[in-house]
């Protein structure tokens, strides 16, 4: 089959969101740092020569066909952390992947300071605590300049990469990020252990802290008030780590109300949203029933996809698919059969995007020949 054009692929994704009939099930490639290993490179080489990021990432698409790729480059950035003296992001022992260290930066008795003036507390206390080079002048000045130069260079490379992907007829699926306040607490301030205690012992302070952090979350959105209408693709991507660790009642109080304050301006301007579940969210699906139809995709593990499809599939897109363990150990023929089962199971009535069950990170996550064969099968299935 002749490869579809860039615009045809974008339109297929838009039509899938709208639950319109499409000529095939769209495919989404969840390519992370696996791209580095696939190209025979290392994170260190990429840091020393930023153009390597384009080379490594694009090599994937010498063989792999898909309707979209999740991001335009490697999201995790160990060099930024290293520049400012923050150990939270670091290169793994394999040299090709990047890990995140969980660290509690804020103590339980500091909630009043966060609530009183979140900006001042984060800038003047949390950042120096997390990043050693922000603790004193002139090192903080030099570190900030180095960080800005690095981030500008990386942004330029990623912009160039997006254009190169477009030349190869590969749209980028994720655009700007939705970072709910509870996830800022969870990921950057109190950690899993601290927040789990806080939700039981000081729920009012957690709720007030979420309200105080809302302007930070709104800043992450990057919404331009002068733009009257947003494109349907790329979509706004929700980073939602905390919901899998809280119950439905806590979700309704601490997560969902603040999330809707972030999402509503996007919806009003016509944008679409993907919500990346960690786990299944099976006890929270009823709280998503009131979301507007044809504007959301939910990326979920296969074990949660059946219930999600039954309860929300009529109004939202389900993003899920083949287990990377299958792609790692099974034969090519067995992987294609599993991809067929995925499409028959979740794609018969539309509203489905085929993907791996998680992002590819390490060299041995999958056999490349199996990955290529599976995506070839789905892309050419009508």
C-alpha positions as CSV (number, residue, x, y, z in Angstrom):
1,X,0.0,0.0,0.0
2,X,1.2,3.5,-0.8
3,X,2.2,5.4,2.3
4,X,-0.3,7.9,3.4
5,X,0.6,11.6,3.4
6,X,1.3,13.7,6.5
7,X,-2.1,15.4,6.2
8,X,-4.0,12.1,5.6
9,X,-2.5,10.8,8.8
10,X,-3.4,13.9,10.8
11,X,-6.9,13.8,9.4
12,X,-7.2,10.1,10.4
13,X,-6.4,11.0,14.0
14,X,-8.8,13.9,14.0
15,X,-11.6,11.7,12.6
16,X,-10.8,9.0,15.2
17,X,-11.2,11.6,18.0
18,X,-14.6,12.6,16.4
19,X,-15.6,8.9,16.1
20,X,-15.9,9.2,12.4
21,X,-15.3,6.3,10.0
22,X,-11.6,6.0,8.9
23,X,-10.0,3.7,6.3
24,X,-7.7,2.2,8.9
25,X,-6.9,2.1,12.6
26,X,-4.3,4.8,13.3
27,X,-1.0,3.8,15.0
28,X,0.9,5.7,17.6
29,X,4.6,5.0,18.1
30,X,5.7,5.5,21.8
31,X,9.4,6.0,21.1
32,X,11.5,7.2,24.0
33,X,15.1,6.6,24.8
34,X,14.9,3.2,23.0
35,X,15.7,5.3,19.9
36,X,19.2,6.0,21.2
37,X,20.0,2.3,21.7
38,X,18.4,1.5,18.3
39,X,20.8,3.9,16.6
40,X,23.8,2.5,18.5
41,X,24.3,5.8,20.3
42,X,24.5,6.9,23.9
43,X,23.0,9.7,25.9
44,X,26.4,11.2,26.5
45,X,27.1,11.4,22.8
46,X,23.8,13.1,22.3
47,X,24.6,15.6,25.1
48,X,28.0,16.4,23.5
49,X,26.5,16.8,20.1
50,X,22.9,17.9,20.2
51,X,22.4,17.2,16.5
52,X,22.7,13.5,17.4
53,X,19.2,13.6,18.9
54,X,17.8,14.1,15.4
55,X,20.0,11.4,14.0
56,X,19.1,8.8,16.6
57,X,15.4,9.6,16.6
58,X,15.0,9.7,12.9
59,X,16.7,6.3,12.4
60,X,13.7,4.6,13.9
61,X,11.6,5.7,11.0
62,X,14.0,4.2,8.4
63,X,12.0,1.0,9.1
64,X,9.0,1.8,11.2
65,X,5.8,3.2,9.7
66,X,3.1,4.8,11.9
67,X,0.5,7.5,11.8
68,X,2.1,9.5,14.6
69,X,4.9,9.5,17.1
70,X,4.3,10.5,20.7
71,X,7.0,13.2,21.0
72,X,9.4,15.1,18.8
73,X,12.5,13.9,20.6
74,X,13.7,12.6,23.9
75,X,11.7,14.3,26.7
76,X,13.9,13.4,29.8
77,X,16.9,15.6,30.0
78,X,19.7,14.5,32.3
79,X,22.0,17.4,31.2
80,X,19.6,20.1,32.5
81,X,19.6,18.4,35.9
82,X,23.4,18.1,35.9
83,X,23.9,21.7,34.9
84,X,22.1,23.0,38.0
85,X,23.4,20.3,40.4
86,X,20.2,18.4,40.6
87,X,20.6,14.6,41.0
88,X,17.0,13.8,40.3
89,X,17.5,12.9,36.6
90,X,20.5,10.8,35.6
91,X,21.9,8.6,32.9
92,X,21.3,4.9,33.5
93,X,24.2,2.4,33.7
94,X,23.3,1.2,30.2
95,X,24.3,4.6,28.8
96,X,21.2,4.8,26.6
97,X,18.3,5.5,29.0
98,X,17.6,8.1,31.7
99,X,16.2,7.5,35.2
100,X,14.4,9.7,37.7
101,X,15.2,9.7,41.4
102,X,12.3,10.2,43.8
103,X,13.3,12.7,46.4
104,X,11.2,14.6,49.0
105,X,12.1,18.3,48.6
106,X,9.4,19.8,50.8
107,X,8.8,18.9,54.5
108,X,5.4,18.4,55.9
109,X,5.5,21.5,58.1
110,X,6.2,23.8,55.0
111,X,2.7,23.7,53.6
112,X,1.8,27.1,55.1
113,X,4.7,28.7,53.3
114,X,3.7,27.1,50.0
115,X,0.1,28.1,50.4
116,X,1.0,31.7,51.4
117,X,3.3,32.4,48.4
118,X,3.9,29.4,46.2
119,X,6.2,31.3,43.7
120,X,8.5,32.7,46.4
121,X,8.6,29.4,48.3
122,X,9.5,27.4,45.2
123,X,12.0,29.9,43.8
124,X,13.8,30.8,47.0
125,X,13.6,27.6,49.0
126,X,12.8,24.5,46.9
127,X,14.9,25.2,43.8
128,X,18.1,25.8,45.9
129,X,17.3,22.7,47.9
130,X,16.9,20.6,44.8
131,X,19.7,22.2,42.7
132,X,23.0,22.9,44.5
133,X,24.2,25.4,42.0
134,X,21.2,27.7,42.8
135,X,22.3,28.1,46.4
136,X,24.6,31.1,46.0
137,X,25.8,33.9,43.8
138,X,27.6,33.9,41.3
139,X,27.2,30.2,40.7
140,X,23.4,30.5,40.4
141,X,23.9,33.2,37.8
142,X,26.3,31.1,35.7
143,X,24.1,27.9,36.2
144,X,21.0,29.8,34.9
145,X,22.9,31.1,31.9
146,X,24.2,27.6,31.1
147,X,20.7,26.1,31.5
148,X,19.1,28.7,29.3
149,X,21.6,28.1,26.5
150,X,21.2,24.3,26.7
151,X,17.4,24.5,26.7
152,X,17.4,26.9,23.8
153,X,19.7,24.6,21.9
154,X,17.6,21.6,22.7
155,X,14.4,23.4,21.7
156,X,16.0,24.3,18.3
157,X,17.0,20.7,17.7
158,X,13.5,19.5,18.6
159,X,11.9,22.1,16.2
160,X,14.2,20.9,13.4
161,X,13.4,17.3,14.3
162,X,9.6,18.0,14.1
163,X,10.2,19.4,10.6
164,X,12.2,16.4,9.6
165,X,9.5,14.1,10.9
166,X,7.0,16.0,8.8
167,X,9.1,15.4,5.7
168,X,8.8,11.7,6.5
169,X,5.0,12.0,6.9
170,X,5.2,11.4,10.7
171,X,3.0,13.8,12.7
172,X,3.9,14.5,16.4
173,X,1.0,13.5,18.7
174,X,1.8,15.3,22.0
175,X,2.0,19.0,22.1
176,X,2.0,21.1,25.3
177,X,1.7,19.5,28.7
178,X,-1.1,19.6,31.3
179,X,0.5,19.2,34.7
180,X,-2.2,19.1,37.4
181,X,-1.2,20.7,40.8
182,X,-1.5,17.4,42.7
183,X,1.1,15.9,40.3
184,X,3.4,18.8,41.0
185,X,3.2,17.9,44.7
186,X,3.6,14.2,43.9
187,X,6.5,14.4,41.5
188,X,8.5,17.4,42.7
189,X,7.7,18.4,46.2
190,X,6.4,15.7,48.6
191,X,7.0,12.5,46.7
192,X,4.7,9.4,46.8
193,X,5.5,8.6,50.4
194,X,5.0,12.2,51.7
195,X,1.8,12.9,49.8
196,X,0.2,9.6,50.8
197,X,0.6,10.7,54.4
198,X,-0.6,14.2,53.8
199,X,-3.8,13.1,52.1
200,X,-4.7,11.3,55.3
201,X,-3.4,13.7,58.0
202,X,-3.7,17.2,56.4
203,X,-6.2,17.0,53.5
204,X,-7.2,20.7,53.8
205,X,-3.6,21.8,53.4
206,X,-3.2,19.6,50.3
207,X,-6.3,21.1,48.8
208,X,-5.1,24.6,49.5
209,X,-1.7,23.8,48.1
210,X,-3.3,22.6,44.9
211,X,-5.0,25.9,44.6
212,X,-1.7,27.7,45.2
213,X,0.0,25.7,42.6
214,X,-2.7,26.1,39.9
215,X,-0.9,29.2,38.4
216,X,2.2,27.1,37.9
217,X,0.1,24.4,36.1
218,X,-1.5,27.1,34.0
219,X,1.9,28.4,33.0
220,X,2.9,24.9,31.8
221,X,0.0,24.9,29.4
222,X,1.7,27.6,27.3
223,X,-1.7,28.9,26.0
224,X,-1.4,32.0,23.8
225,X,-4.4,34.2,24.6
226,X,-4.1,35.8,21.2
227,X,-4.8,32.6,19.3
228,X,-8.5,32.1,18.9
229,X,-8.4,28.5,17.9
230,X,-6.1,25.6,18.7
231,X,-5.2,22.8,16.2
232,X,-6.7,19.4,16.8
233,X,-3.3,17.8,16.4
234,X,-0.9,17.8,18.3
235,X,-3.0,17.3,21.4
236,X,-2.4,18.5,24.9
237,X,-0.8,15.7,26.9
238,X,-1.8,15.1,30.6
239,X,0.9,13.9,32.9
240,X,-1.1,12.1,35.5
241,X,1.1,10.1,37.9
242,X,-0.8,10.6,41.2
243,X,-4.3,9.3,40.3
244,X,-3.2,5.7,40.3
245,X,-2.2,6.0,44.0
246,X,-5.3,7.7,45.3
247,X,-8.8,6.5,45.8
248,X,-11.9,7.8,44.0
249,X,-13.0,10.1,46.7
250,X,-9.5,11.8,46.8
251,X,-9.5,12.0,43.0
252,X,-12.8,13.9,43.1
253,X,-11.5,16.4,45.6
254,X,-7.8,16.9,44.9
255,X,-7.3,16.1,41.2
256,X,-10.4,16.5,39.0
257,X,-11.6,20.0,39.9
258,X,-8.1,21.5,39.3
259,X,-7.7,19.5,36.1
260,X,-10.9,20.8,34.7
261,X,-9.7,24.4,35.3
262,X,-6.7,23.6,33.1
263,X,-8.6,21.7,30.5
264,X,-11.6,24.0,29.9
265,X,-9.6,26.8,28.2
266,X,-8.2,24.2,25.8
267,X,-11.6,22.8,25.0
268,X,-13.0,26.3,24.5
269,X,-10.4,26.9,21.8
270,X,-11.0,23.7,20.1
271,X,-8.0,21.7,21.2
272,X,-8.0,17.9,21.9
273,X,-6.5,16.2,25.0
274,X,-4.8,12.9,25.8
275,X,-4.9,11.7,29.4
276,X,-2.1,9.2,30.1
277,X,-3.3,6.7,32.7
278,X,-0.8,4.9,34.9
279,X,-2.7,1.7,35.8
280,X,-6.3,1.3,34.9
281,X,-8.2,4.0,36.8
282,X,-11.1,1.5,37.0
283,X,-12.5,3.1,40.1
284,X,-12.5,6.6,38.7
285,X,-14.0,6.2,35.2
286,X,-17.5,7.3,36.4
287,X,-16.0,10.7,37.2
288,X,-14.9,11.1,33.6
289,X,-18.4,10.6,32.2
290,X,-19.2,14.3,32.1
291,X,-16.2,15.1,29.9
292,X,-17.2,16.4,26.5
293,X,-17.5,13.9,23.8
294,X,-15.0,13.5,21.0
295,X,-12.3,15.6,22.6
296,X,-10.3,13.2,24.8
297,X,-8.1,10.2,24.3
298,X,-7.2,7.9,27.2
299,X,-4.0,6.0,27.1
300,X,-4.4,3.0,29.3
301,X,-2.8,-0.4,30.0
302,X,-4.5,-3.3,28.1
303,X,-5.8,-4.8,31.3
304,X,-8.0,-1.7,31.8
305,X,-9.0,-1.1,28.2
306,X,-12.0,-3.4,28.1
307,X,-13.8,-1.5,30.9
308,X,-12.7,1.8,29.5
309,X,-14.0,0.9,26.1
310,X,-17.4,-0.2,27.5
311,X,-17.9,2.8,29.7
312,X,-16.4,5.7,27.8
313,X,-15.6,4.3,24.3
314,X,-18.6,6.0,22.8
315,X,-17.2,9.4,23.6
316,X,-13.5,9.1,24.0
317,X,-10.6,7.4,22.1
318,X,-8.9,4.4,23.7
319,X,-5.1,4.2,23.2
320,X,-3.6,0.9,24.0
321,X,-2.3,-2.3,22.3
322,X,0.4,-4.9,22.3
323,X,2.5,-5.7,25.3
324,X,6.2,-5.0,24.9
325,X,7.0,-8.4,26.5
326,X,5.2,-10.0,23.6
327,X,7.3,-8.0,21.2
328,X,10.4,-9.0,23.1
329,X,10.1,-12.7,23.3
330,X,7.5,-14.0,20.8
331,X,7.9,-14.8,17.1
332,X,7.0,-12.2,14.4
333,X,4.0,-14.3,13.5
334,X,2.8,-14.5,17.1
335,X,3.2,-10.7,17.5
336,X,1.1,-10.0,14.3
337,X,-1.6,-12.4,15.6
338,X,-1.6,-10.4,18.9
339,X,-1.9,-7.1,17.0
340,X,-4.8,-8.5,15.1
341,X,-6.5,-9.5,18.4
342,X,-5.9,-5.9,19.7
343,X,-7.6,-4.4,16.6
344,X,-10.5,-6.8,16.7
345,X,-11.0,-6.3,20.4
346,X,-10.9,-2.5,20.6
347,X,-11.1,-1.1,17.1
348,X,-14.2,-2.6,15.5
349,X,-16.4,0.4,16.0
350,X,-13.7,3.2,15.8
351,X,-12.4,5.4,18.5
352,X,-9.2,3.4,18.9
353,X,-5.5,4.2,18.4
354,X,-3.1,1.2,18.3
355,X,0.1,1.5,20.3
356,X,2.5,-0.5,22.5
357,X,1.3,-0.8,26.1
358,X,4.1,1.6,27.3
359,X,6.9,3.8,26.0
360,X,10.0,2.1,24.7
361,X,12.9,2.9,26.9
362,X,15.7,0.3,26.9
363,X,17.6,-1.6,24.2
364,X,16.0,-4.9,25.0
365,X,12.4,-3.7,25.5
366,X,11.4,-5.1,22.1
367,X,12.8,-7.0,19.1
368,X,12.9,-4.3,16.4
369,X,11.8,-6.8,13.7
370,X,8.6,-7.6,15.7
371,X,7.9,-3.9,16.3
372,X,8.2,-3.1,12.6
373,X,6.1,-6.1,11.5
374,X,3.3,-5.3,13.9
375,X,3.0,-1.6,12.9
376,X,3.2,-2.6,9.2
377,X,0.3,-5.0,9.8
378,X,-1.9,-2.4,11.5
379,X,-1.0,0.4,9.1
380,X,-2.0,-1.8,6.1
381,X,-5.1,-3.3,7.7
382,X,-8.3,-1.8,6.3
